[in-house]
């Protein structure tokens, strides 16, 4: 019998190289970033070259251009996102070569093994809440590994040796339950990605099951103001911490004396068992009541993980937010240009209301709808949310790998917006004409007005071209 000396191989790994199919996406790029920091060899491909890919190249990524089956030849593990179709040539070749093939969420689960994982899930507010928790834990000396689907304005520290991880979990991926969290934060449950779960009830059941996977010594932090959360919260057999900006009744953390503005100010009252008190005069570095709600969740999570209230207050005030979330990217003659990622009616409404509260002038909106299925199911909700703007341009629907089997178009939203108006306040403009029309809006805008580029698809490219025309 031959005895294997495992100690001889303890610093080796059978996996040394990774290839990312669709590396430019925010979720994919963050994982590639972590692997590069850990010393793995990483390659990637994508249909479009971007600033994100350029940044990864500087860190050591080998960018191979568009999809080609030859890319998988020298890689041990092939990683792909849910947006990549099954007939992708690299996936097909990887299967033929018997490579290890992982969805993005499966690789995320592997990275999180053996860590205390704080998983933030929900239809809206995930990125901001995850980033704020990570920033607060960092300021509190916990130094977490943060895996976020956006770019933090405060900068990112990849603490790869940390035993605490804060991660944004995407409920659009059916495999998210493969992540085993120590604690879960549920921001809200809205009618989003329903096609993945067979409807709204299926989505609620999936998030409930995820909350139940928290170990008995962990905890679940919830936004009890949300109707979807209210429907599942009493079914969670774990320590549940309820947070609110609307009620003091039967909650552990709630915000009161809220004063909105560019930097909201509020108090947070705490009542957990025998512990009862109030943290006063908390200032948040980003605007909006929805962000105050997110911050209560972040406060509760950080407090339960041992960060002192004064450190939490310092972190909140210094928090700069996330890029593409009411992100002011250009100012001239008193006119602001804002970049925003909102692509669901609930998000659009929250964003436009916050802009309305903080800017005295008109809102000129340039919006790119996202997914045919979403527009088809929620076209009335889209119209209601978009009506908050004084004028809107609706451009082409970004397909996000979908086919238009619904017979829906952007003009349908425009018609709904204009249906009860004495004069038209919305028009359809093709994506390739957006920059030209944005310039016309900019020329007629007055001091105090804002121009908002909004959406999760190609609208950011149109904004980039517009800013280049302004020498930004």
N, C-alpha and C positions, 0 to 999 in steps of 0.2 A: 504493500500500500504506500502510495506517494503522498506525503503531507505537503500541502501548499503553504508557503510562507506569505500570508496575506500582508504582513507588515512591510514586505518588500515592495508591494504594489499600492500602498495606501495613498500615495500622491499621484497616482495615474488615473486615467479615465478612458473608457472605450469611446467616448464622445469628445471630439476635439474641434469639429467644424460644423457650423450651422449655415443654412441658406434660407433666406426669407423671401417668400413669393409674395410680392406686394409690400415692400419694406417701407414705403413712404407714409403709410397710415399711422396715426398717432399712437394707437395701441401697439402696433408692430414695432415702430421705431423705438419706443420706450424699452421694449424687451431686448432689441438688438443693442441698444445703448448699455444695458446692464451686462449682457454677455461680453461685449467688448471690454468693459471695465474689469471683468473677471479674467480676461486674458484669452478668451476663445477666439478662434478665427471665424469671422462672419462675412458672408457675402449676401447680396440681395439684388432683386430686380423689381422693376415697376414700369408701368406704361408711361408715366410722366416723371421727369426729374424735378426736384423741389429743393427748397432751402433746408428742409429736414434731412434729405439725403445728403446734401452738401455738408451739413454738420456732422453726420455719421461718417462720411468719408474722411473727415479730418481726424476722427477718432480711430480710424483703421478699417472701416467697412470697405469691402471691394464691391463697387456697384457694377453690375453686369449688363445694364440696359434693359430692354424689354424682354418679355418671356421667351425662353428657348430651352428645350429639353436638355441641352448640353450643360446647363448651369448646375445640375444636380450631381454631376459626375464625381466631384471631389469633396462632397459634403456628407457628413455622417447623419445629420438630422435636417429634415425639410420642414419648415414652418410656414403655415398659410393662414390667412384670415378668412372669416366667414363670407367675405365679399368675393373671394376667388372661386370661379366656377369649377365644377367637378371635372370638366373636360380640359382643364388647363394642361398644356403639354408637359410642364415640369412635374405636376402631380402624377400624371400618367407614367412618366419615365421613372419617377421615384418608386412607384409601386412595382414597376417591372424590375427595378434594381434591388428591390426588397430593402429600401432605406427606411429608417425610422421617420414616420410622418406624423406631425403634430399640428393640431389646430392651435391658434394663438392662445386660446384660453387653457389648453392642455399644457403648453409650455409654461404659462403663468403659474399653473397649479404646481408644476415641478419646482419652479424657483421658490415658491412659498412653503414648500415642505420643510418641516423642522423650524418654522418661525411662528411667532405669535402674530397672526394675521388679523388686521382690522379691515374688514371688507365693507366698502360703501356701495350700496346698490339702490336703484330707484329709477324712475323714468326721467326725472329732471334734477339738476343740481348736483349730480355725482361728482363732476370734475372739481367744481368750486369747493364742495364739502371735503373731498379727499385732500385737496391741496391745502386747505385751511387746517385740517387735522395734522397733516404732515408738518406744516410750517410751525404750528403750535408745539408739537412734540419736539421738534428740532430746537426751538427756543427754550423748551423745558428740560433740555439735556438728555432726551431719550434717543436722539439720533436714529430715526427709523429709515428703513429702505422704503422709498415712495415710488409707486408705479401708477402713473396718472395718464389719462387720455387727453392731456392738454399741456400747454407750456406755461409754467409758473413764472409770473413776472418777478418774483423775488429771487429767481434762480433755483437751480436744482442741485442737491447734493446726493450722490448715489452712495449710500452707506451700505455697501454690499456685505459687510461683515455683521450687520446688525441682526439681532434676533427678533426685532419688531418690524413688521411690514404694514404699510398702509396702502391699500390697493383699491382702485376703482373697478367694479365688477359690472360687466355689460350684460344686462338681462336679454339682449337680442340674440345671444349665443346660447343654444340649448345645452351646452356642456358646462355652463358656469357652476352647476352644483358639484363639479369635480374639485372646486376649491373648498377647503375645510377651514373655516375661519375660527379664530378665538373669540372675536366679537364682530357683530354685524351692525351697520348703521343703515336704516331704511329711510330714504328721503321722502318718497311718495310712490304711489302705484297708479299710473295713468293708462289710458287706452293707447298703448304704444307697443309696436312689435307683436301685435296680436296674432299675426299669421304664423309666428314661431310656436305659439302655445295653444292654438286652437280656440282663441278667444280670450276675453278678459278674465273669466273664471280660471282658465288654465294658467294665466300669468300670475294671478294671486296665489294659486296653489304652489307654483314653483318657488315664489319668494318666501312663502310660509315654510316650505320644506327646507329652504336654505337657512332660514332663521332657526329651525329646529336642529340643524346640524351643528350649531354652536355647542361646545361642551358645557356641562352643568356648572363649571366654575367660570365660564365666560359670561357675556351679557349682550343684550340686543337694545340698541338705542333707536327710537322711532319718532317720527314727526306725527304726533297724534292729531294734528289739525287736518291731515289729509284723509279724505273719505275712504280711499282704497286701503290705507293702513288701518283705519278703524275697523274694517271688516275682517281683518285677520289677527289683530293684536291679541285678543283674548284666547286665541288658539295656540299661542307660542308658549310652550312649557319650559321657559327659561326666565332668568332675571331680566325683566323688561324695564327700560328707563324711558319714560314718556316725556317728550319735549313739546313746548307750545309757544306760540306768540299770540294766541287767542283766548286761552282759558287758564285759570289757576287750579281748576278742579281736577283732582286725581292725576296730577302730573308731578314729576320729580324736578324738572327744570323748566322755567318759563320766563319769557322776556316781558318786561313791563316798562312803563314810562318811555316808550319808544319815540324818538325824535328822528324823523327821516331827513335825508339830505345827502350831499356828496360823501360825507362820513357819518353814518347813522350813530346815534348815541342811545344807550338803553341800560337798564339794570337786568340782572338775572337772579331770580329767586331760586333757592335750592331747598328741596325737602326730600331726603332719603332716610327713611327710618327715623332715627333719633336726631339725625343731622338736619338742622334747619338754619338758613341764613340768606343773606342777599349780598351780591357783588354789584356795586354801584358804579355808574358813570363809565360803562364800557363803550369804547369807540371802535367802530369797524372801518377798515380802510376802503371798503367798496360799498356802493349805494344799493338801495332796493330792499323792500320788506321781505322779498323772497330770500335775499342773502342774510338778513337778520335771522330768518328761520333756519337757514343752513348753519349759521354761526352758533345757534343754541345747541344743535346736534354736535357740532365740533367742540363746543365748550364742555358738554356732558361727557363726551368720549375722552377728551384730554384730562378732565378732572378725575374720572374713574381710573385712568392710567397713571395717576399720581403727579400730574403737573399742578403746581401751586397756582391759585387764582390770579395772583399778581403777574405771574409769568404769562398766563393765558391772556390777560388784559394787554400786556405789552405786545404779544404776538398778533392779536387782533388789530391793534392800531397800526402796526407796521405792515400788515398784509396788503399786498398790491393787487391781488387777484390773479386771473388767468387770461392769457392772450385770447382774443376773439370773444370776450364776454364784456360787452359795452366798452370796447377798447377804443379810446380816442387816438386815432392814428395821424390826424392832420388838423391844423387850425390855420385859418387865414381870414382876416377882416371880420373876426367875430363869428365865423361859420366853422362848425366842427364836423369832421368826417369820422364816423364811428364804424368799427368792424365788429360784427356779432355773429355767433354760431347758431343762434336759435333756429330750429326747423320744425318744431311741433307747436300747435296753437297755444298750448299752456305756456311754453317758453316765450313765444312771441309776445303774448299779452303781458307777461311779467316784465320783459325787457322794455317794451314800448311804454308801459306805465311808469317804469323807473326813469326813462328818458324824459317823459312828460313832466315828472316831478322835479327834475333837476335842470331843465333847460327852458328858457322863457319863450323861445320862438317856435316856428313850425317844424314838423318832422317830415322830411322827404325820405321815403323808404324805397330801397331797391332790393327786392326779395327774390330768392331762387328757391322754389318749392323742392322738396326732397322725397323721392320715392312715389311712384304712381299709385301704389296701394294706399299709402298714407293720405295722399291728396283725395283719392276717390272716397275713402271712408270718412274723412274729416273736412271735406270742402266747405261746409257751412261754418264749422268752427274756425277754419283758416280765415274766411271772409270776415267773421266777427272780430277776430284778433287784429287783422290787418287794417280794419277801419279806424283803429286808434290813430294811425298816421294821417297827416293832413293830405298828403298825396303819395301814391305808391306806383312803382313800376314793378310788374311781375314778369320775370323772365322764364326761360324754359325749365321744365321739371328735370331735375337731376335724377337719372334712373337708379343709381346705386345697384347695378347688376340686375335690375328688374326689366321685364318687357311690359310695354303698355297694352296689356290685355283688357284694360278697363275702359278704354275709349275716353280717357280724361285728358284735359289740357289746362294750361295756365289761364286761357281765356275763360274757362268755366269759373275760376275764382274771381277774375276781373268782373265778369257779369254779375256775380253775387254781390260784390262790393258796391257796384254802381246801381243795383236794382232799385233801391229806394232813395237815390240821391237826385236832387234837382239838376246837379251838374256832375260830370264824371270826375272822380277823384283817383281813379286807377286805370292804367293802360298796360297792355302786353307789349313787351319789347324783346326781340330775340337776343340771346346772350352775346352775339358778336356785335351788337349795337349798344350794349349797356354803357360802355365807357363814353361814347359820344353823347348819350342821353344824360349821363351823370354830369358831364361838363355843362350841359344846358341847365340842369338843376342848380349847379354850383354858381353859375352866372346870375341866376335870378334870386338866389338865397340872400337873405338879409342878416344883419348882425343878430345873433341869438338862435338862428336856425341851425338844424342839424341834418346831415345827409347820412343815412344808415345803409351800409351794405350788409345784408343778412342772408345766412344760409350755410349749409354744411357741405356743399359740393364745389363747383367751379367758380362760384361768385368771388372767392378770395383771389383768383387769378385776375378777374376783371378789376377788382380793387387795386391789385398790384400794378396793373397797367395804368389805371387812373392816377395813382400816386406817382408813377414814373413821369407822367405828363406834367406833374407839378414839381418835378425834380426832387421828390422825396426818396 
